[in-house]
Amino acid sequence: MTKKITQEMIVAALSKVQEPELHQDLVTLNMIRNIEIKGDKVSFTVMLTTPACPLRGRIEKETREAVMTVPGVKSVEVKLDSDVPNDGRMRGLLNMPIRNAIAIGSGKGGVGKSTVAVNIAVALAQSGARVGLMDADIYGPNIPTMMGVAKLPPPTEQKLIPAEAHGVKLISMGLLVKPGQPLIWRGPMLNSAIRQFLGDVEWGELDYLIIDLPPGTGDAVLSLAQALPLSGAIIVTLPQLVSLEDASRGLNMFKQLEVPILGVIENMSYLDLPDGTRMDIFGSGGGEQLAEASGTPFLGKIPIDKNVRIGGDTGKPIVVSNPDSPVAKALREIAECMAARASVAAMGTNNSLPINIVE
């Protein structure tokens, strides 16, 4: 007589499966939901910490194999869902239901920081996350052009409504002033604009707010860090020495502001030539050196591709216009890595997801 399959047997099997990033088993992390047993068939849901989980395939395979070892089980259905953990930082004064706020910065201009921010935001949205994109470069707002947006929707009586493109909500000074109008503002006005972007915009609930910072280490960055508790920051650099020196200053600024560094990205890392060779136009390995020297994770290299520029000019980010290109794949992997690191940091303060069992 076949022994009846019980929920305890399934939970015991799943308790042997480790979450690769968090280094604890899925049961301890309370990531198992809705266990259902019907005869010799078992189904359950694994609640990932981000829809952009880079290891979802591995987790699905290992949970399926674990449950198949239970005596009597003939088939296993694994459903993958996600619940992005809140980073635990208090944003009550701004009344912002944002689970993670991540700044994309660099110490200098011209490194493709806005391009990285746009494509990371869109890649996260493509994975199923609720994403906002804030253009904090008040003096040189490029996000509207890169996202193909010309104006904001009509505001409500209380708040601005963000524009939306490619599944991402966005706000930018470029949507609030006439094209070509210069902004000659002093620090206090800059601070006020950033606070308005945070408090006077109807963002709704977001899994990630991606913030494109202006170059350098000036007023805008300080204003943002003071106004909004950040989950972390990403540093974008080129491989060349000058860029690394500036990026290092930006990285150290975040450390002084006690903002966690989620990682370093090396942009315009290399150019693949038609004959199969690779040209290091700006040198090589600089991003990895910066990450190693600062004890910061290295999130990846992004190659040079003219379609990135074309996509930025036409409002179609490369992850949308050419999703199978090497540069789009690199950006998607970086977005997944960043989301995973943000979840690891947030899970340190939030391990309270319930296990729901149906038998």
Secondary structure, DSSP 8 states (H G I E B T S, - for coil): ------HHHHHHHHTT-EETTTTEETTTTT-EEEEEEETTEEEEEEEES-TT-TTHHHHHHHHHHHHHTSTT--EEEEEEEE---------GGGT--BS-EEEEE-SSSSS-HHHHHHHHHHHHHHTT--EEEEE--SSS--HHHHHT--------SS-B--EEETTEEEEEGGGTS-TT------HHHHHHHHHHHHHSB---SBSEEEEE--SSSSHHHHHHHHHS--SEEEEEE-SSHHHHHHHHHHHHHHHHTT--EEEEEE-S--EE-TTS-EE-TT-SSHHHHHHHHHT--EEEE----HHHHHHHHHT--HHHHSTTSHHHHHHHHHHHHHHHHHHHHHHTT-------EE-
